[in-house]
Amino acid sequence: MPLSAEELVADPKFILAVRFHAGRMRGLFDAGPRLARLLASQQRWLLTQAAYALAMERNPLDASSGLTAVRLASLMTSYKVASRNTVLSFVDELLTYRFIAYEPGAQRRRPRHFEPAEISHQAMFGWLRSNLGALDLLDDGNRGAYLDSRPGLLSFLQPRIARNCIEDARWREPPEQVALFLWNDAGGLITDYLVSRIDLEGADGDRLLVGAVDSRALAMEFMMSRTHLQRLFAKAAQHGFLGWQASPTKPLLWVARTFVEQYCQWQSIKFSYVDEAFSWAKEIENPATTDL
């Protein structure tokens, strides 16, 4: 049986799984910063996942299926995720950086259908593999290895996960402390950075230590202005879930336990949908098999 969001949050090892996934997403950014920025805010995450899902659902015999700018705009505006103009600009960006391409011959047809480039397939596979690997940490499962042996499952799993997440208001609208970062440009990158570095061994009451942070270097790494980064940190500090602790060398950054708890509760929604989709796909492949 797939793990529910409630079961995930109740598992004391879940924070380790979340931190593992955050670290893997940091690695994805290091490997391809411009591509990773497609997941760098909640709006862009939803846009990216929706676009890829539409492309994977393409039926060559059905002209109304697949990824088109109009279909993506219709889906995103229906959930008030983004305006039509924002969606169109997003599609143009994907084309410009060659993360998507026109289907063969589609440039001369209407509507124009797009398909993901190989680099986009690789990145989405890495994202899914990280999620499954994180779940494996909880129960010593073999989800990640199973996907490795059947990479074609990506085209079935991702649309199911994406649509469930997009349709769930709890995922679309992150909790207050998490939303402060995620609705901002590069906010997802910052959150992954913070979560991947939290010191669970040295946890002290209501605060979890992140360590020394060079805001100038971090802003350059994430291709954002230092002023914007400092403004986000200052706003989080004003709300009481981020701050600095004095040390003999540089001040050390900490995040509140409530922030991490909110983030884990929010992440549990997505992880539950990932596990549900994996169980569904595996059951279709092996109807008599229930073990992970």
N, C-alpha and C positions, 0 to 999 in steps of 0.2 A: 504494500500500500504506500502511496506517496505521502511524504511528510507534509502536514498542514502548517500554516503560519504559526498557529498556537503551539504546536509541538516544537517547531524550530526555536521560537523565542524561549521556551521553557528549558531547552537544552543548554547547559552551562558551556558546552563546547562551541555553541553557535557563534560567539564573538570571535573565536579563532578562525572559523570558516569565513566570516565576514572580513576579518583582517587579511586572510589569505587572498580572498578575491580582490580586495582593494590593492594589495601588492601586485597582483597579476595585471590589474588594469594600469598600474603605474608602469609596468614593463611594456604593456601595449603602447603607452604613450611614448616611451623612450624609443621604441622600434619605429613608430610612425606618428610623430606629433600632430601633423595636420589631419590625418585620418582619425586619430584618437579624439580630436576636438569635436568630432561629430557626436560624441557622447559626453561632452564637457558641461552640459547643462541639462536640466530636466526637459526643457522644450526640445532641444536638439536630440536628446535620447529618444523621445517619443517620435519625432520626425524620422530619425534614422531607422528605428525599428519598424515603423509603419511602412516606410518606403521599401525596405528589404522584404517585409512580409508580402506586400502587394506583388513584388517581382516574383517571389517564390510561388505565389498562387496563380501565376500566369497559365492560361489554357490557350494554346495556339489556335484552337478552333473557336474561341470565344473572344471577339474583339473588345468586349466590355471588361475583360479581366486584365490583370497585370498592372504594372506601374506606369501611370501617366501623371502629369502634373495636375490635371483636373481631378483625377481619382484621389490623389494624395491630399489635395486641398479640400475636397469634399469630406474626407474622413477626419482630417485634423480640425476643420472648422465645426464639424458636428459635435466635437467634444470640447470646443473652445480652447484648443491647445495652441493654435496659431491662426493668424489672419491669412487670407488668400495670398496677399502680397508677400508675406513672410515665407509661405510655402513655395511660391514661385521663385523667390530669391534663393531659397535653399536648394531647389532643383538645379538652378543655374550654377550654384557653387559646386554641386556634385559633378556636373558636366565639365565645368572649368578645370577642376582638379582630377578629372578622369576617374572618379570613383564609380560613375555609371557611364554607360554609352547607349546610343540609340540601338535598338534591335536592328538586325540587318534589313535594310530597305525602309525602316520606319521613319527616317528623316523626311521622306517624301509623302508619308501618309498621315492622315489625321484619324484618331488621335495618335500622337507620337508616343510609342512605347519605349521604355528604357529597360536596361538590364544591368545588374551589378558587374563591375570589373573584377578581375581575378583578385586584386588586392583587397577589395571589399568582402569577397567570399572568405578570404583568409582571415581577415580581421573579425568577421562575425563568427567564424569557427572558433577563433581564439577566445572570444567573449563567452560563447556557449561552453567551450571546454573548461574555462575557468570556473564557471558556475557549477558545472557538474563535478569538477574536482573539489570544490568547496563542500558540496554536499557529501562527497565520499569521505571527507574528514570526520563526519559525524557518525557514520555507521560502518566504516571500512568497506564501503561499496565499491563497485567497479564501473560506475557510470561513465567516467572519463575514458577508461580503456575501451568500453563498449562503443563509444562514439568514435574513438580512434580507429577501431576496426570496421566501422560503418560510417564513414564521413558523409555519405549521402543522406543520412538522417537529418542533417542540418536543415534541409529544405522542407522537412515535415515538422520538425520541432519548433523552429524559430517563429513561423507564422502563428502557431497555436499559443506560444508564450507571449508574443507581441500583442496579439488581439486580447488575450486575457488581461494583460497589464493595462493596456489602453482603455479597456472597458471598465476597469476597477478604479473608482474615484479615490480609493485609499492609496493607490499607487500613483495615479496622475497628480494628486495633490499631496506632496510630502508634508510631514508634520512641521510645525512652526520653526523650530531650531534648524532642522535640516533644510527647509525651504529657503531660509535666508541665504544659504550658499547656492543651492541647486537652481534657483531661478535667476542666477546671475551668470554672466559669461565666464566660462572656465570654472564655475563653482563646483562641478563634479570632479574636476581634477584636484581642486583644493581639498575636497572632502576625502577623496581616495588617499591623498597625501597624508592628511591628519590621521585617518583611521589606520592606514598601513604602519604608522609609526608609534601608535599608542603603546605605552609600557604597561602591560597587564601584570607583570610580576611586581612592579613597584607601585601598584595602585594604592592611592592614599585617600580613603574616604570618598568624598564627592568629586575628586579630581583625578584625571588620568594624564600622566606626563607624556608630551610629544617630544620635547627636547629643544635644542637650540635651532632657531629658524632664521635664515638669512633672507629677509623679504625681498631684497634687490635681486638676488640670484634666483629665488623662487619665481618671481614675476617674469624674469627673463626666460626661465625654463618653460613656463606656461604661456609665453607669448601674450602677456597682458601687461598693463601699466602697473608700476609699483604703487602709484596712488590708489588705483582701483583695489588692489590687494589689501593695502593698509586700511582702506575705508571699510572693506568687508570685515577684517579682523576687528577694527574699532567698533563696528556695529554689533558684532557678536559679543565683544567684551561688555558693551553697554547693556546687553541682555543677560549677562552673567554666565554664559556658558563657554567662555574662552578667556584666557588671561595669561599673564606672565609671572613667573616665579623667579625671585632673585637667586643668583648663583655666583661663585667666585669668579667666573669668567663671563659668559654671556647669559642674559635672561633666558629662562627656559619656558617654552610655551606649554600650556596645559589646556585640556578640554574637559568640560563637566561630564560627569557620569550620565546625567540626564540626556545630554546630546548623544552620547554613544547608545544609550538605551532607545532613544527615539529612532536613531539611524538603524539599529538592529531590528526594531519592530517593523519599520518601513521595508527594509531589505527582505524580511521574512515573507512578505507578500509575493515579491518577485520570485524568491527561491522556491516557494511552494508551487508556483505556476511552472517553474522549470522542472521540478520533480514530477508534477502531474503530467506534463507533456512527455517526459522521458518514460514514465510508466505506461502511458497510453501508447506510445510508439513501440515500445518493447513488447507490449501485449499483442499488438497487431502483427508484429513479426513472429512472435512465439506464443500463440494463444494458450498453450499448456504450461508456460513458464511464468512464475510469479516472483522468483527470487531475483534480487538485484545483484 
